Amino acid sequence: MLTAQWTHRIPFLQQVSPAELAASLIIRTLDGIPNGDKDKLSVVDFCSGAGGPTPTIEAHVNARRIESNKESIPFLLTDIHPHIESWTSLCAKSEHLRFVPEPVDATDPPAAVISATACTNDSAAGIISGRRVFRLFCLSFHHFDDALARRVMESTLATADGIAIVELQTRDLGSLVLMLGFFGVIFVVTIMWFWGDWGQLALTYLFPAVPLVVVFDGLVSALRVRGFGEVMVLVGGKEVCVKKTVGSEGRRVQRAEVGKWVFEGGSEVHTWPLGYMSWVVGYKKG
């Protein structure tokens, strides 16, 4: 159900699917990276689970790049507990989607997913030989407690050239109300999204375990999502100066600079009227 929430559009309530909205964010961010087209990039999705929205995001990102006569970007699925069978099936559908079969710890990534700019020896070439790494966290960063999240950000600054943290909630009353309301929405969309999957249908309509689990998980996630300022504290401490400004396409964003890195954060409606996708992106200055 969680992947379906990302990849399907709910009629009348959503203009595009959340995955497509996230893809637009990543496209904007990649386009803003200095020398992003000159120096080859790879998007490494951490905490991929069974795949989630990343295959859909990859398809949208590379379709847009092809339209703009730009080189396609490889996406890599990774997780501390690799889902080899699921990933193999997904990667067979796209030449630009790959996976790392070994466990990948976001706080201490292996050489295979470290930016070429951070490699200290030839043995670090790995899967992304000669490429700069753009890290992606889709609805996963809130799972880290502050100590682990700080280590993830320290690792990012040391071994990557960009990052996007995407959450489907904001920590406010609106998100909590939306998640409670989604309990009813699940009963409407399940028949359309999962027709023929009798196990899913039974666990929705006969024994409503799926709606209960999804709503509970959404409520907990909304309470754990970090705002831009909180992520910046993890990156550079309380002394980081956060400014409000206008980003690309006239969007109001928060912005901060930490050492060689530029960070921006904001939110966009994904489900009318209360569902907001919150995000934090960053990249290393040229």
N, C-alpha and C positions, 0 to 999 in steps of 0.2 A: 504493500500500500504506500509506503514512504516514497519509493521510486516513482510510482504512479502519480503521487502528488506533485512531484517535480516535473514530470514529463508530459502530463496531460493538462489541457486547458479546460477549466470549468466554465461552461457557457454562461454569459451574462455577468459573471463575477470577475472574470479574468480576460484581459485583452490578449495576452500570450501566456504560454506556460511559464512557470517559474524558472525552468531550465533555460528557456530562450531568453528570459530577462537576465539571468546570470551570464549567459553567453555574450550578451550585448555589453555588460559591464567588463568582461574580460577582454573583449575586442577593443574597447576604449582604452583600457589600461595598457594592453600590449602595444597599441599604436602610440602611446605616450612615452614608452621606454626609449631612452636615447640609443640610437643605432640599433633599434629592435629588429629592423629588417636587414641591416647589414650583417649583424652578428646573430647567428642562428640561435633560436630559442626552443626549449622544450617545456611543456607544461607537465608538472609532476603532481598528481592528485594524491594527497596523503589521506589515510583513513578511508580508503575507497569502499570498504565493505564488499558487497557483492557486485558493485559497479555504480549504483546510484545514478545520479544525473549526468555523470561525466561523459558517457558515450554520446548523449544527446547534445551536451555542451560542445563537445569536440566537433560534431557534425555541423552545428551552426557556425562555430568559429571558423572552421576551414572552408565552409561554403562561402562565407563572407570574404575571406581572404582570396579565394579563387576569383570571385567577382571583381575584386580590386587588383587583380593581377599580382598578388603576393604569394610567396612560397607557403605551402601548407606547414602546419606546426604539429609535431608528434605529441601525443598525450600519453602519459604513463600512469597506469593504475598501481597503487601500492597500499600495503596495509601491514600492521604488525602481525596479523593472522591472514596470510594470503588466501584468496578464494580462487584457486587455480582453475577449477572446472568452469565456474561462472565466467571468469575473465577470458578464458580460452574461447568460449562461445561468443562473447561480445567482440573480442579483437578480430575474430574471423570475418566480421561484418565491415571492418574499416581498416584500410592499410595504414592509417595514421594513429591507430589506437594500439598500444602495447601494454605489457605489464612486467613487473619485476617479481619473479617467482619466490624470492627469498623474503623473509620478514624485514620490514622497513620501519624503523623507529624514527619518528619525526624529530625527536630531541637529539638523536645521534645517527644521522642518515649514512648509509654506506656510500662508497665511492661512486656507485652506479647512478646515484641521483644527486650528485654534487656538481655545482656549476663549474664549467671549464675555467672560469676566472678564479676559482678557489682551489683548484687542483694543485697539489704540491709535487706530484710525481706522475710518471707515465702510466703507472698501474691504475690510476684513478679514471682512466678513459671510460671504462664501463659501457653501459648501454647508450648513454647520451654523448658519445665521444665528440669533443669539440664544441659542445653546445652550452649555452647559458640556461640556467634553471629558473622557471617561474613556478612557485609553489601554489597549490590550490587546496583549500579546505572548504568543503561543501557540507554545511550543517554538521560539523564535527569539532570545530575549535572549542565550542562550549563544553565539551566533554572533559577537557583538561582542567585540573585545578590550577590555582595561580602559580604554584611552583613549577609544574610541568609546562604550563603555557609560557612562562618566562623562559624556560629552557628551549622551547620550540622557537620562540622569537630570536633568542640569542643564536641558535643554530641557523635560522633563516638569514640573519644579517651576515653570518660568517661563511655560509656555503651556497647562497642563492643570489639571484639578481632581481627577483620580484616575488610578490605574494598577493594572493586574494583570499580573504576570509569572507565567506558568504553564509548568512543565516537566514532562515525564513521567518524569523520572529524578531521583535524588538521587546525590550524589557519594560513593558507598560501595560496598562489596563486593557487597551485595545486588543493586544495580542492574546491576552487571557480570555477575553470575551469571544474573540474569533475562534479560538481552539474549542471552547465549550460549544459554540454554534456549529463547528465542523462535525460534531457528533451526528447531527441530523443530516448534514451534507453527505456523509459517507454512505448512508442508506440509499441516497439518490444515485450517486455516481458509481457505486460498486457494480450494479447490474450492467452498466455500460462498459466499464473498464475491465471487468473480470468475467464476462459471460462465458460459460464453459468451464470455468475453474470452480468445480463444485465444492472443493474444500474451502476456498476463499468465501464463496457464497454462504456456505453453512456457518462459518465462523463469523459471518456478518449478520445474517438474518435469523438463523435458528438459535445460535449461541453468540451473542454480540461481543465476542472477545476482541475482535479487530478494532471496532470503534472505541472500546474502552481503553485499549492499549495505546492506540494512536493519539487519543485525546490526552491521556495521562502523560505520554512522552512529550507531546507538544507543550503542555503546561509546564513541565519540568524544564524543558529546553528554553522556554520564554523567560523563566526565572534565572537561568544561568547565562544567557547571552550577555556579552560584554559590549559596552558602548565604546566609541572611538577613543575617548579620553582614558578609559580603563586599559585598553590595549596599548596606548602610548605609555602608560605608567609601566607596563610590563617591558616595553622596549627600552625606555630611557629614564625611568624614574619620574617622580612628581615634578621635576623641574622642566619637563618638556613643555614648550609653548604651543598651545593649540589655538589656531585662528580659524574664524569662519570666513569663507570666501565663496566665489562662484566658480564652479568647475566647468568641464566641457558641456556643451549644449545647454548652458544656462542653469545647471543644477547647483543648488546650494549644498556645499560640502564643508567639512572640517578638514583642516590641513595642518601638518606638522613636519618639521625636518629634524632628523636625528642623525648626526654624523653625515655620512655619504648618502643617506636614504631620504626619500620624500614619501610621506604617507597622506592618504586622503580617506575620509569615511563619510558615509551618508546612508540614506534609506530611500526605497522606492516602493510604490504600491504594487503588490503582486495579486492581491485579492481584495476587491471592493467590498466594504468600505474601510476595513480595519487591518487588513493583512499587509504588512510591510516587510520587504527584504532588506535587512541591514547588512552593510558591507564595510570592510576595511581593505584597502589596497595599498601597496607600496612598491617602490622600485629604487634601484641604486642609480644615483645620478651619474651621468657620463664623465 
